[in-house]
Amino acid sequence: MFVIMLITALFIGPEMGTPDGVVYSALTPDSPDSRSAAPRLTFAGKVSDTAAEKWLNDYLVLLYLDGVEIGRTHSQRNRYTPAGSGVYDGTFVITIDNAYALTAADDFRYANGNQPEWQTARSPSGFPAELFVWYPSLTPGRIIRIAVPDKRIEYALVLLAQPAADLPAAIRQETTTLNGDGYIQAALPPPTAKANPLTELQQELQ
């Protein structure tokens, strides 16, 4: 079993985006349709090396629900339109089904007690289509935990500290788990069964 320890968590508030062709808006608990659940949740942002002033591609980003991996992607040249972002290197987007019918009116909490600022992308007919949170600049080796106390669940967004090519194969290829101390674990795949030469010889003699 491979184990990777991530450095201290960093909790960053998302940045409001600029409208880009479709209706995007920030919903607060007082908004008229803040209790309308969008069918999808999206966690998106950009990976940066602040010292070198570069956006970083090929970093593995993982999403967990109560410590179980439910989504992953790599940072790459891309754009995330709902945030009003242009095309940048280092962009990551993880979208999942909104299985708990979460809305902007729900109580989301970072580990430090602050609240994420969720935004909503609407369909052409005006209904909420996607609830998203945008992180404009994250450095590698970060964990962002978002709890939903009423649902008794916790999402965790993890940006690994090394480029994907430098990670163990098990982390790159297998589903992982995350514990409360920031350790990621991936079980080794079962060994490939080897042919028994004696059995093969017996088959040839039959």
C-alpha positions, -999 to +999 in steps of 0.1 A: +000+000+000+014+034-010+009+063+014+014+100+006+013+127+032+001+161+021+013+193+036-008+216+057-043+224+044-050+257+028-085+271+027-091+297+000-123+316-007-135+314-043-135+344-066-166+357-083-165+352-121-176+374-149-207+366-170-198+349-203-227+343-226-250+324-202-266+336-170-243+330-140-251+344-106-241+340-069-270+327-049-274+335-012-299+320+012-321+350+006-322+345-032-356+335-046-344+302-060-316+295-036-334+263-025-337+249-061-312+221-064-290+220-095-284+185-109-246+189-107-218+201-084-185+214-098-152+220-081-129+240-104-099+263-103-063+268-114-030+253-102-002+278-098+035+281-089+033+315-073+071+318-069+077+311-106+045+329-116+034+299-137+002+279-142+010+242-137-003+214-160-004+176-153-011+178-116-035+153-102-066+167-085-088+144-064-123+148-049-135+128-019-168+123-002-163+112+034-128+100+026-138+080-005-126+091-039-155+102-062-137+122-089-104+131-103-088+151-131-055+166-142-047+203-145-044+212-182-049+240-207-086+246-206-113+272-197-141+270-172-168+293-187-191+296-156-164+313-136-158+338-164-123+324-169-105+325-203-082+297-215-054+291-191-028+264-183-033+247-150-071+246-151-090+217-134-127+209-134-144+181-115-181+177-119-203+152-100-240+145-096-257+165-069-268+134-051-278+152-019-298+179-037-276+206-022-285+242-028-270+276-021-292+278+010-274+248+026-248+254+053-214+246+038-183+250+060-146+250+056-126+235+084-118+269+097-155+278+099-157+301+069-183+295+042-175+287+005-191+311-020-211+288-043-223+302-076-250+289-099-250+285-137-285+285-150-300+267-180-314+288-209-348+283-194-336+299-161-334+269-139-302+261-119-281+238-140-248+237-120-237+247-085-200+254-086-171+267-065-141+284-081-105+286-068-085+311-089-051+300-076-041+268-057-006+257-050+003+219-051+000+199-019-033+214-006-064+199+009-096+219+011-123+203+032-159+214+029-184+200+054-222+200+051-233+196+087-270+191+081-263+162+057-234+150+079-211+147+050-177+162+040-162+168+006-124+172+003-106+186-027-070+175-029-042+188-051-012+165-050+022+180-044+040+163-073+033+162-111+012+131-120+042+115-138+062+115-105+035+097-085+034+060-078+014+040-103-011+029-077-020+066-070-023+074-107-043+043-116-063+031-086-092+046-066-079+061-034-090+070+001-082+100+023-081+099+061-085+128+086-047+133+089-043+140+051-029+106+041-039+092+007-039+055+003-042+033-028-043-004-026-019-023-049-037-041-077-039-079-073-009-097-090-015-111-124-020-148-123+009-167-138+005-198-160+016-230-144+041-246-168+033-281-155-004-276-162+004-264-197+025-295-203-002-318-191-027-301-214-004-306-244+000-343-235-038-349-234 
